[in-house]
Amino acid sequence: MAVLSPTYLPEFRQEEDEALDWVAENLQPNAVRLFLRKWAVFVAIERRPALARRLRELERDVARSDDPEEIRTAGTEIARLRAEAHREIAGE
């Protein structure tokens, strides 16, 4: 994370600490699995600059828009990009 996207390092570290605390308190490893999956998807996207830029554009569009159709269209593309990253980390 420090090399790929240093601006996200504080968020990464905070979520890592929270996941590890959850496991220690609840003796359930799912929090760590979810943490790792979330950040693996992030890395799969960020290591492809054009894809990362497109995702950020779409997220900005959703945040700025009041048009339900525009939001739905952008949301569909966001879901497609994230699904592509999920498939990549799953080795599909």
PyMOL commands that place a pseudoatom at each C-alpha (Angstrom):
pseudoatom trace, name=CA, resn=MET, resi=1, chain=A, elem=C, hetatm=0, pos=[0.000, 0.000, 0.000]
pseudoatom trace, name=CA, resn=ALA, resi=2, chain=A, elem=C, hetatm=0, pos=[2.791, 2.401, 0.840]
pseudoatom trace, name=CA, resn=VAL, resi=3, chain=A, elem=C, hetatm=0, pos=[4.172, 2.103, -2.687]
pseudoatom trace, name=CA, resn=LEU, resi=4, chain=A, elem=C, hetatm=0, pos=[0.981, 1.642, -4.716]
pseudoatom trace, name=CA, resn=SER, resi=5, chain=A, elem=C, hetatm=0, pos=[-1.227, 4.259, -3.106]
pseudoatom trace, name=CA, resn=PRO, resi=6, chain=A, elem=C, hetatm=0, pos=[0.314, 5.951, -0.054]
pseudoatom trace, name=CA, resn=THR, resi=7, chain=A, elem=C, hetatm=0, pos=[-2.654, 8.282, 0.462]
pseudoatom trace, name=CA, resn=TYR, resi=8, chain=A, elem=C, hetatm=0, pos=[-4.729, 5.249, 1.445]
pseudoatom trace, name=CA, resn=LEU, resi=9, chain=A, elem=C, hetatm=0, pos=[-2.168, 3.869, 3.887]
pseudoatom trace, name=CA, resn=PRO, resi=10, chain=A, elem=C, hetatm=0, pos=[-3.765, 5.443, 7.021]
pseudoatom trace, name=CA, resn=GLU, resi=11, chain=A, elem=C, hetatm=0, pos=[-7.181, 3.996, 6.107]
pseudoatom trace, name=CA, resn=PHE, resi=12, chain=A, elem=C, hetatm=0, pos=[-5.589, 0.619, 5.342]
pseudoatom trace, name=CA, resn=ARG, resi=13, chain=A, elem=C, hetatm=0, pos=[-3.763, 0.545, 8.681]
pseudoatom trace, name=CA, resn=GLN, resi=14, chain=A, elem=C, hetatm=0, pos=[-6.850, 1.620, 10.633]
pseudoatom trace, name=CA, resn=GLU, resi=15, chain=A, elem=C, hetatm=0, pos=[-8.986, -1.078, 9.019]
pseudoatom trace, name=CA, resn=GLU, resi=16, chain=A, elem=C, hetatm=0, pos=[-6.234, -3.638, 9.572]
pseudoatom trace, name=CA, resn=ASP, resi=17, chain=A, elem=C, hetatm=0, pos=[-6.138, -2.779, 13.275]
pseudoatom trace, name=CA, resn=GLU, resi=18, chain=A, elem=C, hetatm=0, pos=[-9.935, -2.950, 13.501]
pseudoatom trace, name=CA, resn=ALA, resi=19, chain=A, elem=C, hetatm=0, pos=[-10.022, -6.351, 11.784]
pseudoatom trace, name=CA, resn=LEU, resi=20, chain=A, elem=C, hetatm=0, pos=[-7.336, -7.758, 14.051]
pseudoatom trace, name=CA, resn=ASP, resi=21, chain=A, elem=C, hetatm=0, pos=[-9.064, -6.346, 17.143]
pseudoatom trace, name=CA, resn=TRP, resi=22, chain=A, elem=C, hetatm=0, pos=[-12.347, -7.939, 16.032]
pseudoatom trace, name=CA, resn=VAL, resi=23, chain=A, elem=C, hetatm=0, pos=[-10.659, -11.314, 15.642]
pseudoatom trace, name=CA, resn=ALA, resi=24, chain=A, elem=C, hetatm=0, pos=[-8.981, -11.034, 19.037]
pseudoatom trace, name=CA, resn=GLU, resi=25, chain=A, elem=C, hetatm=0, pos=[-12.221, -10.064, 20.761]
pseudoatom trace, name=CA, resn=ASN, resi=26, chain=A, elem=C, hetatm=0, pos=[-14.580, -12.452, 18.962]
pseudoatom trace, name=CA, resn=LEU, resi=27, chain=A, elem=C, hetatm=0, pos=[-12.307, -15.317, 17.908]
pseudoatom trace, name=CA, resn=GLN, resi=28, chain=A, elem=C, hetatm=0, pos=[-13.770, -15.158, 14.407]
pseudoatom trace, name=CA, resn=PRO, resi=29, chain=A, elem=C, hetatm=0, pos=[-11.364, -14.785, 11.458]
pseudoatom trace, name=CA, resn=ASN, resi=30, chain=A, elem=C, hetatm=0, pos=[-14.008, -13.447, 9.051]
pseudoatom trace, name=CA, resn=ALA, resi=31, chain=A, elem=C, hetatm=0, pos=[-13.060, -9.842, 9.773]
pseudoatom trace, name=CA, resn=VAL, resi=32, chain=A, elem=C, hetatm=0, pos=[-9.536, -10.483, 8.530]
pseudoatom trace, name=CA, resn=ARG, resi=33, chain=A, elem=C, hetatm=0, pos=[-10.822, -12.280, 5.424]
pseudoatom trace, name=CA, resn=LEU, resi=34, chain=A, elem=C, hetatm=0, pos=[-13.125, -9.369, 4.591]
pseudoatom trace, name=CA, resn=PHE, resi=35, chain=A, elem=C, hetatm=0, pos=[-10.325, -6.873, 5.199]
pseudoatom trace, name=CA, resn=LEU, resi=36, chain=A, elem=C, hetatm=0, pos=[-7.953, -8.792, 2.928]
pseudoatom trace, name=CA, resn=ARG, resi=37, chain=A, elem=C, hetatm=0, pos=[-10.560, -9.193, 0.190]
pseudoatom trace, name=CA, resn=LYS, resi=38, chain=A, elem=C, hetatm=0, pos=[-11.484, -5.495, 0.240]
pseudoatom trace, name=CA, resn=TRP, resi=39, chain=A, elem=C, hetatm=0, pos=[-7.883, -4.379, -0.059]
pseudoatom trace, name=CA, resn=ALA, resi=40, chain=A, elem=C, hetatm=0, pos=[-6.998, -7.052, -2.640]
pseudoatom trace, name=CA, resn=VAL, resi=41, chain=A, elem=C, hetatm=0, pos=[-9.769, -5.622, -4.824]
pseudoatom trace, name=CA, resn=PHE, resi=42, chain=A, elem=C, hetatm=0, pos=[-8.428, -2.121, -4.189]
pseudoatom trace, name=CA, resn=VAL, resi=43, chain=A, elem=C, hetatm=0, pos=[-4.929, -3.219, -5.275]
pseudoatom trace, name=CA, resn=ALA, resi=44, chain=A, elem=C, hetatm=0, pos=[-6.293, -5.037, -8.349]
pseudoatom trace, name=CA, resn=ILE, resi=45, chain=A, elem=C, hetatm=0, pos=[-7.932, -1.774, -9.406]
pseudoatom trace, name=CA, resn=GLU, resi=46, chain=A, elem=C, hetatm=0, pos=[-5.165, 0.651, -8.410]
pseudoatom trace, name=CA, resn=ARG, resi=47, chain=A, elem=C, hetatm=0, pos=[-2.415, -1.232, -10.213]
pseudoatom trace, name=CA, resn=ARG, resi=48, chain=A, elem=C, hetatm=0, pos=[-4.248, -0.442, -13.452]
pseudoatom trace, name=CA, resn=PRO, resi=49, chain=A, elem=C, hetatm=0, pos=[-4.159, 3.378, -13.605]
pseudoatom trace, name=CA, resn=ALA, resi=50, chain=A, elem=C, hetatm=0, pos=[-6.795, 3.763, -16.339]
pseudoatom trace, name=CA, resn=LEU, resi=51, chain=A, elem=C, hetatm=0, pos=[-9.211, 1.546, -14.433]
pseudoatom trace, name=CA, resn=ALA, resi=52, chain=A, elem=C, hetatm=0, pos=[-8.532, 3.396, -11.170]
pseudoatom trace, name=CA, resn=ARG, resi=53, chain=A, elem=C, hetatm=0, pos=[-9.123, 6.760, -12.868]
pseudoatom trace, name=CA, resn=ARG, resi=54, chain=A, elem=C, hetatm=0, pos=[-12.379, 5.542, -14.398]
pseudoatom trace, name=CA, resn=LEU, resi=55, chain=A, elem=C, hetatm=0, pos=[-13.618, 4.239, -11.051]
pseudoatom trace, name=CA, resn=ARG, resi=56, chain=A, elem=C, hetatm=0, pos=[-12.850, 7.566, -9.360]
pseudoatom trace, name=CA, resn=GLU, resi=57, chain=A, elem=C, hetatm=0, pos=[-14.664, 9.426, -12.173]
pseudoatom trace, name=CA, resn=LEU, resi=58, chain=A, elem=C, hetatm=0, pos=[-17.729, 7.268, -11.732]
pseudoatom trace, name=CA, resn=GLU, resi=59, chain=A, elem=C, hetatm=0, pos=[-17.685, 7.672, -7.953]
pseudoatom trace, name=CA, resn=ARG, resi=60, chain=A, elem=C, hetatm=0, pos=[-17.475, 11.465, -8.380]
pseudoatom trace, name=CA, resn=ASP, resi=61, chain=A, elem=C, hetatm=0, pos=[-20.366, 11.344, -10.862]
pseudoatom trace, name=CA, resn=VAL, resi=62, chain=A, elem=C, hetatm=0, pos=[-22.517, 9.468, -8.359]
pseudoatom trace, name=CA, resn=ALA, resi=63, chain=A, elem=C, hetatm=0, pos=[-21.618, 11.871, -5.546]
pseudoatom trace, name=CA, resn=ARG, resi=64, chain=A, elem=C, hetatm=0, pos=[-22.463, 14.952, -7.637]
pseudoatom trace, name=CA, resn=SER, resi=65, chain=A, elem=C, hetatm=0, pos=[-25.554, 13.808, -9.474]
pseudoatom trace, name=CA, resn=ASP, resi=66, chain=A, elem=C, hetatm=0, pos=[-29.204, 14.201, -8.548]
pseudoatom trace, name=CA, resn=ASP, resi=67, chain=A, elem=C, hetatm=0, pos=[-30.350, 12.266, -11.623]
pseudoatom trace, name=CA, resn=PRO, resi=68, chain=A, elem=C, hetatm=0, pos=[-31.445, 8.736, -10.632]
pseudoatom trace, name=CA, resn=GLU, resi=69, chain=A, elem=C, hetatm=0, pos=[-30.748, 7.345, -14.112]
pseudoatom trace, name=CA, resn=GLU, resi=70, chain=A, elem=C, hetatm=0, pos=[-27.235, 8.808, -14.195]
pseudoatom trace, name=CA, resn=ILE, resi=71, chain=A, elem=C, hetatm=0, pos=[-26.561, 7.410, -10.722]
pseudoatom trace, name=CA, resn=ARG, resi=72, chain=A, elem=C, hetatm=0, pos=[-27.906, 3.991, -11.726]
pseudoatom trace, name=CA, resn=THR, resi=73, chain=A, elem=C, hetatm=0, pos=[-25.792, 3.911, -14.907]
pseudoatom trace, name=CA, resn=ALA, resi=74, chain=A, elem=C, hetatm=0, pos=[-22.632, 4.911, -13.055]
pseudoatom trace, name=CA, resn=GLY, resi=75, chain=A, elem=C, hetatm=0, pos=[-23.414, 2.447, -10.275]
pseudoatom trace, name=CA, resn=THR, resi=76, chain=A, elem=C, hetatm=0, pos=[-23.792, -0.359, -12.785]
pseudoatom trace, name=CA, resn=GLU, resi=77, chain=A, elem=C, hetatm=0, pos=[-20.392, 0.409, -14.276]
pseudoatom trace, name=CA, resn=ILE, resi=78, chain=A, elem=C, hetatm=0, pos=[-18.824, 0.666, -10.807]
pseudoatom trace, name=CA, resn=ALA, resi=79, chain=A, elem=C, hetatm=0, pos=[-20.228, -2.760, -9.976]
pseudoatom trace, name=CA, resn=ARG, resi=80, chain=A, elem=C, hetatm=0, pos=[-18.857, -4.163, -13.247]
pseudoatom trace, name=CA, resn=LEU, resi=81, chain=A, elem=C, hetatm=0, pos=[-15.371, -2.778, -12.582]
pseudoatom trace, name=CA, resn=ARG, resi=82, chain=A, elem=C, hetatm=0, pos=[-15.346, -4.125, -9.030]
pseudoatom trace, name=CA, resn=ALA, resi=83, chain=A, elem=C, hetatm=0, pos=[-16.631, -7.515, -10.197]
pseudoatom trace, name=CA, resn=GLU, resi=84, chain=A, elem=C, hetatm=0, pos=[-13.783, -7.624, -12.711]
pseudoatom trace, name=CA, resn=ALA, resi=85, chain=A, elem=C, hetatm=0, pos=[-11.311, -6.998, -9.879]
pseudoatom trace, name=CA, resn=HIS, resi=86, chain=A, elem=C, hetatm=0, pos=[-12.987, -9.697, -7.740]
pseudoatom trace, name=CA, resn=ARG, resi=87, chain=A, elem=C, hetatm=0, pos=[-12.648, -12.194, -10.598]
pseudoatom trace, name=CA, resn=GLU, resi=88, chain=A, elem=C, hetatm=0, pos=[-9.004, -11.240, -11.032]
pseudoatom trace, name=CA, resn=ILE, resi=89, chain=A, elem=C, hetatm=0, pos=[-8.120, -11.898, -7.409]
pseudoatom trace, name=CA, resn=ALA, resi=90, chain=A, elem=C, hetatm=0, pos=[-10.103, -15.142, -7.503]
pseudoatom trace, name=CA, resn=GLY, resi=91, chain=A, elem=C, hetatm=0, pos=[-7.981, -16.237, -10.448]
pseudoatom trace, name=CA, resn=GLU, resi=92, chain=A, elem=C, hetatm=0, pos=[-10.885, -16.456, -12.864]
for i in range(1, 92): cmd.bond("trace and resi %d" % i, "trace and resi %d" % (i + 1))
show_as sticks, trace
zoom trace
